[in-house]
């Protein structure tokens, strides 16, 4: 049976990572220091306010060392966002639990995603502001997180259809898009609350999300 949490991979011996030389190891360490520094600054300040000079200083490196690893701030930001995408989606997929009812199953996955993204909400929302405003055309890959969330939820709905929890005629593609939109709208409101503006606290977020998912699943069951 289809299982969205199955992430097994077959790796050929030739594809296994090979030991790095001393020079390559040093470059990789510098790269990781830059990404860690950038993550901290993007999280605290957002994209625009985090300068390359500050990123290099936070990594304990020169700006020359920074440019030896990345072409510009956009590339650093995309790499940080990509790493964050992978972490959030991995945790959402790990939260898949067939022992739960479908509404609770989706709720658990989305709440796990919120928990994972909470510390880096400013980073994620900065990425989406750029996407929506098109202020950074080269950052169109930022839509990947949205795509991955939708695919993760769609996989859960496909599994539910295979288990006959929802009808074969149910438009699960539309449902996944609705849940994707709700996911990021709720993240924005939760972030606003953490910043002192009107929004959701964690309890409100969980309750509201449960109602939202329930309405979507109820619609699927009447298809």
Residue pairs with C-beta under 8 A, 6 or more apart in sequence:
1 159
1 162
1 163
2 155
2 158
2 159
2 162
3 96
3 159
4 93
4 96
4 152
4 155
4 156
4 158
4 159
5 93
5 94
5 96
7 90
7 93
20 28
27 68
27 69
30 59
30 61
30 65
30 68
30 69
31 69
33 59
33 60
33 61
34 55
34 56
34 59
34 61
34 65
34 66
34 69
34 70
34 76
35 76
35 79
35 80
35 83
36 59
37 55
37 56
37 57
37 58
37 59
38 50
38 55
38 58
38 76
38 77
38 80
39 80
39 83
39 84
39 120
39 123
40 58
41 50
41 54
41 55
41 58
42 50
42 77
42 80
42 122
42 123
42 126
43 119
43 120
43 122
43 123
44 50
44 122
45 122
46 122
46 123
46 126
47 73
47 77
47 126
47 127
47 130
47 136
48 126
50 73
51 73
52 63
52 66
52 72
52 73
53 63
55 66
55 73
55 76
56 62
56 63
56 65
56 66
59 65
59 66
66 76
70 76
70 79
74 136
74 138
74 139
77 127
77 139
78 139
78 141
78 142
80 123
81 123
81 124
81 127
81 141
81 142
81 144
81 145
82 141
82 144
84 117
84 120
84 123
84 124
84 145
85 144
85 145
85 148
87 116
88 113
88 116
88 117
88 145
89 113
89 145
89 148
89 149
89 152
91 112
91 113
91 115
91 116
92 109
92 110
92 112
92 113
92 116
92 149
92 152
93 109
93 152
93 155
94 112
95 108
95 109
95 111
95 112
95 113
96 105
96 109
96 156
97 105
97 108
98 105
98 159
98 163
100 108
102 156
102 160
102 165
102 166
102 217
103 210
103 213
103 214
103 217
105 156
105 160
106 153
106 156
106 179
106 213
106 217
107 206
107 209
107 210
107 213
109 152
109 153
109 156
110 153
110 179
110 183
110 209
110 213
111 205
111 206
111 209
113 149
113 183
114 186
114 187
114 190
114 205
117 124
117 187
118 190
118 194
121 187
121 190
121 191
121 194
122 191
124 145
124 187
125 187
125 188
125 191
127 139
127 142
127 145
128 142
128 146
128 184
129 135
130 136
130 139
130 142
131 139
131 140
131 142
131 143
146 180
146 184
149 180
149 183
149 184
150 176
150 177
150 179
150 180
151 176
153 175
153 176
153 179
153 180
154 172
154 173
154 176
157 166
157 170
157 172
157 175
157 176
157 220
158 172
160 166
160 172
161 167
161 168
161 170
161 172
166 172
166 217
166 220
166 221
166 223
167 220
167 221
167 223
169 223
170 220
170 221
170 223
171 220
171 223
172 220
175 216
175 217
175 219
175 220
178 216
179 212
179 213
179 216
182 209
182 212
186 200
186 205
186 208
186 209
186 212
188 199
189 199
189 200
189 205
190 199
190 200
190 201
190 202
190 205
191 199
192 198
192 199
193 199
193 200
193 201
193 204
200 208
